[in-house]
Amino acid sequence: MSANMTLLLIMGVLYACGIYLLLERSLTRVTLGLMLLANATNLLILVTGGYAGLAPLFTKGTDPKDYNDPLPQALILTSIVISFAVTAFMLGIIYRTWILGRQDVIADDTEDRKVANTPSFDAEDDAPIPDETTEFPLGSGADGRGDAHDGGMADDGAAAAAVVPSSDAVPSKGAGGVVAPPEGGSRGVDGGRA
């Protein structure tokens, strides 16, 4: 397979002009750049598709190698539809910016310039992080999380009062909201007495 040098040269010029126009601040030039990039991509797909052959219609007695590959044609058709949609979208944006601001050029945003000129060091964000970041004081329990009866939330050594159940039938809540079993044992998984 030998590529057509004329198509490759045209494709390179289209890519170069399209990228140049895409980097402009005018929305019309950006749209023209996108259109040139889409056409250059269509030429790229056409060139990589191989040599020109017969139409991919089946006729009896034709060698299968003589047919043209239909996949590049389908990709080019898809690319044309997508580039048309992008062009229509960009034309809508151009129309809207012209109606609102009577200009086609995207202006510099003053807030973007302020952000670009600020130093990269921020005293609050770049400060060293302490080893202990918790806001809660550590208790004096054996596990370092407070006393066992208060659920780890000790308040200056004050202990929560435990609630003693008044009868066997009604369980009561102890410290930390835990339901204490009635006296005489705890209930197992099956609901019986342990």
BALUMDREN-611015 format. One record per residue: residue in three letters; x, y, z of N, C-alpha, C in turn. Coordinates in steps of 0.05 Angstrom, whole numbers, padded with zeros to 5 digits, always signed. Example, Ala and Ser with C-alpha at 12.3 -4.5 7.8 and 13.67 -1.06 7.14 Angstrom:
ALA+00264-00114+00156+00246-00090+00156+00264-00066+00156;SER+00257-00045+00142+00273-00021+00143+00258+00001+00157;
end
This chain:
MET+00017-00023+00000+00000+00000+00000+00018+00025+00000;SER+00013+00042-00018+00028+00068-00019+00008+00090-00015;ALA+00014+00109+00003-00004+00131+00009-00001+00153-00011;ASN-00022+00167-00017-00022+00189-00035-00009+00213-00020;MET+00014+00223-00030+00028+00244-00017+00013+00271-00018;THR-00003+00275-00038-00018+00300-00040-00039+00301-00017;LEU-00052+00278-00012-00072+00278+00009-00058+00281+00037;LEU-00034+00269+00040-00020+00273+00065-00011+00301+00069;LEU-00002+00315+00048+00006+00343+00050-00018+00360+00057;ILE-00040+00356+00043-00064+00372+00049-00073+00367+00078;MET-00072+00341+00087-00079+00335+00114-00062+00349+00134;GLY-00036+00350+00129-00017+00364+00147-00023+00394+00149;VAL-00029+00406+00125-00035+00435+00125-00061+00440+00140;LEU-00081+00423+00136-00107+00426+00150-00103+00424+00181;TYR-00087+00404+00189-00082+00401+00218-00067+00426+00229;ALA-00047+00436+00215-00032+00459+00224-00049+00484+00226;CYS-00065+00489+00206-00083+00513+00206-00105+00509+00227;GLY-00115+00485+00230-00136+00481+00250-00126+00485+00278;ILE-00103+00475+00284-00092+00479+00311-00086+00508+00316;TYR-00075+00522+00296-00069+00551+00298-00095+00566+00304;LEU-00116+00560+00289-00142+00575+00294-00155+00567+00320;LEU-00150+00542+00329-00162+00533+00354-00151+00548+00378;LEU-00126+00558+00375-00113+00572+00398-00120+00602+00398;GLU-00136+00611+00380-00144+00640+00380-00165+00645+00401;ARG-00169+00671+00407-00189+00679+00427-00216+00684+00415;SER-00218+00686+00389-00244+00691+00376-00259+00664+00372;LEU-00284+00664+00379-00300+00640+00377-00304+00631+00348;THR-00306+00651+00330-00309+00644+00302-00285+00629+00292;ARG-00261+00639+00299-00237+00625+00291-00234+00598+00304;VAL-00243+00595+00329-00242+00569+00342-00261+00549+00327;THR-00284+00559+00318-00302+00542+00303-00290+00534+00276;LEU-00277+00553+00262-00264+00546+00237-00241+00526+00242;GLY-00227+00529+00264-00205+00510+00271-00216+00482+00275;LEU-00239+00480+00290-00251+00454+00294-00260+00441+00268;MET-00271+00458+00250-00279+00447+00224-00255+00437+00208;LEU-00233+00452+00208-00209+00443+00194-00198+00417+00206;LEU-00198+00415+00233-00188+00391+00246-00206+00367+00239;ALA-00232+00371+00237-00250+00349+00230-00245+00340+00201;ASN-00241+00359+00183-00235+00351+00155-00208+00337+00152;ALA-00188+00347+00167-00162+00334+00167-00164+00305+00178;THR-00180+00301+00198-00184+00274+00209-00198+00256+00189;ASN-00218+00267+00174-00231+00252+00153-00211+00243+00132;LEU-00193+00261+00124-00173+00254+00105-00154+00232+00116;LEU-00147+00234+00141-00130+00214+00154-00143+00187+00153;ILE-00168+00185+00159-00183+00160+00159-00184+00149+00130;LEU-00188+00168+00111-00190+00160+00083-00163+00148+00073;VAL-00141+00161+00081-00115+00152+00072-00108+00125+00085;THR-00114+00122+00110-00107+00097+00124-00126+00074+00116;GLY-00148+00081+00102-00167+00060+00093-00157+00042+00072;GLY-00135+00049+00059-00125+00031+00038-00131+00041+00010;TYR-00126+00024-00009-00129+00032-00037-00159+00032-00045;ALA-00165+00045-00066-00192+00046-00076-00199+00020-00090;GLY-00222+00010-00084-00230-00016-00095-00259-00014-00105;LEU-00270-00037-00109-00298-00038-00117-00317-00032-00093;ALA-00340-00024-00099-00360-00018-00078-00366-00044-00063;PRO-00370-00042-00037-00373-00067-00021-00401-00079-00025;LEU-00409-00083-00049-00434-00097-00056-00427-00124-00067;PHE-00440-00145-00058-00433-00172-00066-00444-00178-00094;THR-00425-00186-00111-00433-00196-00138-00418-00223-00142;LYS-00432-00241-00155-00421-00268-00159-00397-00267-00177;GLY-00375-00280-00169-00352-00283-00185-00331-00261-00180;THR-00335-00243-00162-00316-00222-00156-00298-00231-00133;ASP-00272-00227-00136-00253-00235-00115-00256-00217-00090;PRO-00257-00228-00066-00261-00211-00042-00240-00191-00037;LYS-00216-00195-00048-00195-00175-00045-00199-00150-00062;ASP-00216-00152-00081-00221-00128-00098-00240-00108-00086;TYR-00254-00117-00064-00273-00099-00052-00259-00077-00035;ASN-00272-00055-00032-00262-00033-00015-00271-00039+00013;ASP-00255-00031+00033-00262-00035+00061-00284-00015+00069;PRO-00307-00024+00078-00328-00005+00085-00325+00009+00113;LEU-00307-00001+00129-00304+00010+00156-00294+00039+00156;PRO-00273+00046+00140-00265+00075+00140-00287+00093+00130;GLN-00303+00083+00111-00326+00099+00101-00346+00104+00123;ALA-00351+00084+00139-00370+00087+00161-00359+00106+00183;LEU-00333+00104+00188-00320+00122+00207-00320+00151+00197;ILE-00316+00155+00172-00317+00182+00160-00345+00194+00162;LEU-00365+00177+00156-00392+00187+00158-00399+00194+00187;THR-00390+00178+00206-00395+00185+00234-00380+00210+00242;SER-00356+00214+00232-00341+00238+00238-00354+00263+00226;ILE-00366+00260+00203-00380+00283+00191-00404+00291+00208;VAL-00419+00271+00218-00442+00277+00234-00434+00291+00260;ILE-00412+00281+00273-00403+00292+00298-00393+00320+00294;SER-00377+00325+00273-00367+00352+00268-00389+00371+00261;PHE-00410+00362+00248-00433+00379+00243-00447+00387+00269;ALA-00450+00368+00287-00462+00375+00313-00445+00394+00329;VAL-00419+00390+00329-00401+00408+00344-00401+00436+00331;THR-00402+00438+00305-00403+00463+00291-00429+00478+00298;ALA-00451+00463+00298-00477+00476+00305-00477+00486+00334;PHE-00465+00470+00352-00463+00479+00380-00446+00504+00382;MET-00424+00504+00369-00406+00528+00370-00420+00552+00358;LEU-00435+00549+00336-00449+00571+00325-00470+00582+00344;GLY-00483+00564+00359-00502+00573+00379-00488+00589+00401;ILE-00464+00580+00409-00449+00595+00430-00440+00622+00419;ILE-00431+00623+00394-00423+00648+00381-00447+00668+00380;TYR-00470+00658+00372-00494+00675+00370-00501+00685+00398;ARG-00500+00668+00418-00508+00677+00445-00488+00698+00456;THR-00462+00694+00452-00443+00714+00462-00446+00740+00447;TRP-00453+00739+00421-00457+00763+00406-00481+00778+00416;ILE-00503+00764+00421-00527+00777+00431-00522+00789+00459;LEU-00508+00775+00476-00505+00785+00504-00483+00807+00506;GLY-00461+00804+00491-00439+00822+00496-00430+00838+00471;ARG-00442+00832+00448-00434+00845+00423-00404+00843+00418;GLN-00393+00820+00425-00365+00814+00419-00361+00784+00414;ASP-00341+00778+00398-00335+00751+00391-00310+00740+00406;VAL-00295+00759+00418-00270+00752+00431-00275+00745+00460;ILE-00264+00724+00470-00266+00717+00498-00247+00734+00514;ALA-00257+00750+00532-00240+00769+00548-00228+00754+00571;ASP-00206+00766+00581-00193+00755+00605-00211+00759+00629;ASP-00213+00739+00645-00229+00741+00670-00211+00752+00692;THR-00220+00773+00706-00203+00786+00726-00198+00767+00749;GLU-00217+00751+00756-00213+00732+00778-00192+00711+00770;ASP-00192+00702+00745-00171+00683+00736-00143+00696+00738;ARG-00141+00721+00731-00116+00735+00733-00106+00738+00762;LYS-00125+00743+00780-00118+00745+00809-00108+00718+00819;VAL-00121+00696+00811-00113+00670+00820-00086+00663+00808;ALA-00081+00671+00783-00055+00665+00771-00032+00680+00784;ASN-00038+00703+00795-00017+00720+00807-00013+00714+00836;THR-00029+00698+00849-00025+00692+00877-00002+00672+00880;PRO+00012+00675+00902+00034+00655+00907+00023+00628+00912;SER+00039+00608+00908+00029+00580+00911+00030+00572+00940;PHE+00044+00586+00958+00045+00579+00986+00021+00591+01001;ASP+00006+00575+01015-00016+00585+01031-00010+00576+01060;ALA-00010+00596+01078-00002+00590+01106-00020+00570+01119;GLU-00046+00572+01113-00065+00554+01126-00064+00526+01114;ASP-00063+00524+01088-00063+00498+01075-00037+00484+01077;ASP-00015+00498+01077+00012+00486+01077+00024+00484+01105;ALA+00009+00489+01126+00020+00486+01153+00025+00457+01160;PRO+00044+00451+01177+00049+00423+01185+00025+00412+01200;ILE+00019+00387+01196-00003+00374+01209+00007+00362+01235;PRO-00007+00367+01258+00002+00355+01283-00003+00325+01283;ASP+00011+00311+01301+00008+00282+01302-00019+00274+01312;GLU-00030+00288+01332-00056+00282+01344-00075+00303+01334;THR-00095+00295+01318-00114+00314+01307-00141+00313+01319;THR-00145+00297+01340-00172+00295+01352-00178+00320+01369;GLU-00203+00327+01371-00211+00349+01387-00220+00340+01415;PHE-00223+00314+01419-00233+00304+01444-00209+00296+01462;PRO-00211+00302+01488-00189+00295+01506-00189+00264+01511;LEU-00165+00254+01513-00162+00225+01518-00168+00219+01547;GLY-00182+00197+01553-00189+00190+01580-00166+00175+01594;SER-00171+00166+01619-00151+00153+01634-00156+00123+01636;GLY-00172+00112+01618-00178+00083+01619-00154+00067+01611;ALA-00156+00041+01614-00134+00023+01608-00128+00023+01578;ASP-00149+00026+01561-00144+00026+01533-00139+00053+01521;GLY-00138+00074+01538-00132+00101+01529-00156+00115+01517;ARG-00180+00103+01519-00203+00115+01507-00223+00124+01529;GLY-00216+00125+01553-00235+00133+01574-00242+00110+01591;ASP-00259+00114+01611-00268+00093+01629-00287+00074+01615;ALA-00288+00049+01624-00304+00029+01611-00334+00034+01614;HIS-00342+00047+01636-00371+00050+01641-00383+00074+01626;ASP-00367+00092+01615-00379+00115+01602-00375+00114+01571;GLY-00368+00092+01560-00366+00089+01531-00343+00104+01519;GLY-00322+00111+01534-00300+00125+01523-00303+00155+01523;MET-00324+00166+01535-00328+00195+01535-00326+00206+01563;ALA-00303+00203+01575-00299+00213+01603-00299+00243+01603;ASP-00310+00255+01624-00311+00284+01626-00297+00292+01651;ASP-00271+00297+01649-00254+00305+01672-00255+00286+01695;GLY-00256+00261+01690-00255+00240+01711-00282+00235+01723;ALA-00303+00248+01715-00330+00243+01726-00341+00217+01715;ALA-00351+00201+01732-00362+00175+01723-00392+00177+01721;ALA-00403+00163+01701-00432+00163+01698-00443+00143+01718;ALA-00467+00149+01728-00479+00131+01747-00492+00108+01732;ALA-00488+00083+01742-00500+00060+01730-00528+00056+01741;VAL-00546+00048+01723-00574+00044+01731-00578+00015+01737;VAL-00589+00009+01761-00594-00018+01769-00622-00025+01762;PRO-00627-00048+01749-00654-00055+01742-00672-00058+01766;SER-00697-00050+01763-00715-00051+01786-00730-00077+01787;SER-00734-00091+01765-00748-00117+01765-00736-00134+01744;ASP-00743-00160+01745-00733-00179+01725-00747-00176+01699;ALA-00772-00167+01698-00788-00167+01674-00780-00144+01655;VAL-00773-00121+01666-00768-00097+01649-00738-00091+01649;PRO-00725-00093+01626-00697-00086+01626-00694-00055+01626;SER-00673-00046+01637-00669-00017+01638-00643-00010+01624;LYS-00640+00016+01618-00616+00025+01604-00596+00034+01624;GLY-00572+00024+01620-00549+00033+01637-00535+00056+01624;ALA-00511+00061+01633-00495+00084+01623-00489+00078+01594;GLY-00490+00099+01577-00483+00096+01549-00506+00085+01533;GLY-00530+00082+01544-00553+00073+01529-00554+00043+01525;VAL-00538+00027+01539-00537-00002+01536-00559-00014+01553;VAL-00575-00032+01541-00596-00045+01556-00584-00067+01573;ALA-00589-00065+01599-00579-00085+01618-00598-00109+01619;PRO-00588-00133+01619-00606-00156+01621-00618-00159+01649;PRO-00641-00172+01651-00652-00175+01678-00633-00193+01695;GLU-00636-00190+01721-00620-00206+01739-00626-00236+01736;GLY-00606-00251+01741-00609-00280+01738-00596-00291+01714;GLY-00581-00275+01699-00567-00285+01676-00574-00268+01651;SER-00559-00274+01630-00564-00259+01605-00578-00277+01585;ARG-00591-00266+01567-00604-00281+01546-00585-00289+01524;GLY-00587-00313+01515-00570-00322+01493-00582-00315+01466;VAL-00572-00327+01446-00581-00322+01419-00609-00332+01415;ASP-00615-00356+01427-00641-00368+01423-00662-00356+01442;GLY-00656-00337+01458-00675-00324+01476-00678-00337+01503;GLY-00664-00360+01508-00666-00373+01534-00646-00361+01554;ARG-00648-00370+01578-00630-00360+01599-00603-00374+01597;ALA-00581-00359+01602-00555-00370+01600-00547-00382+01627;
end
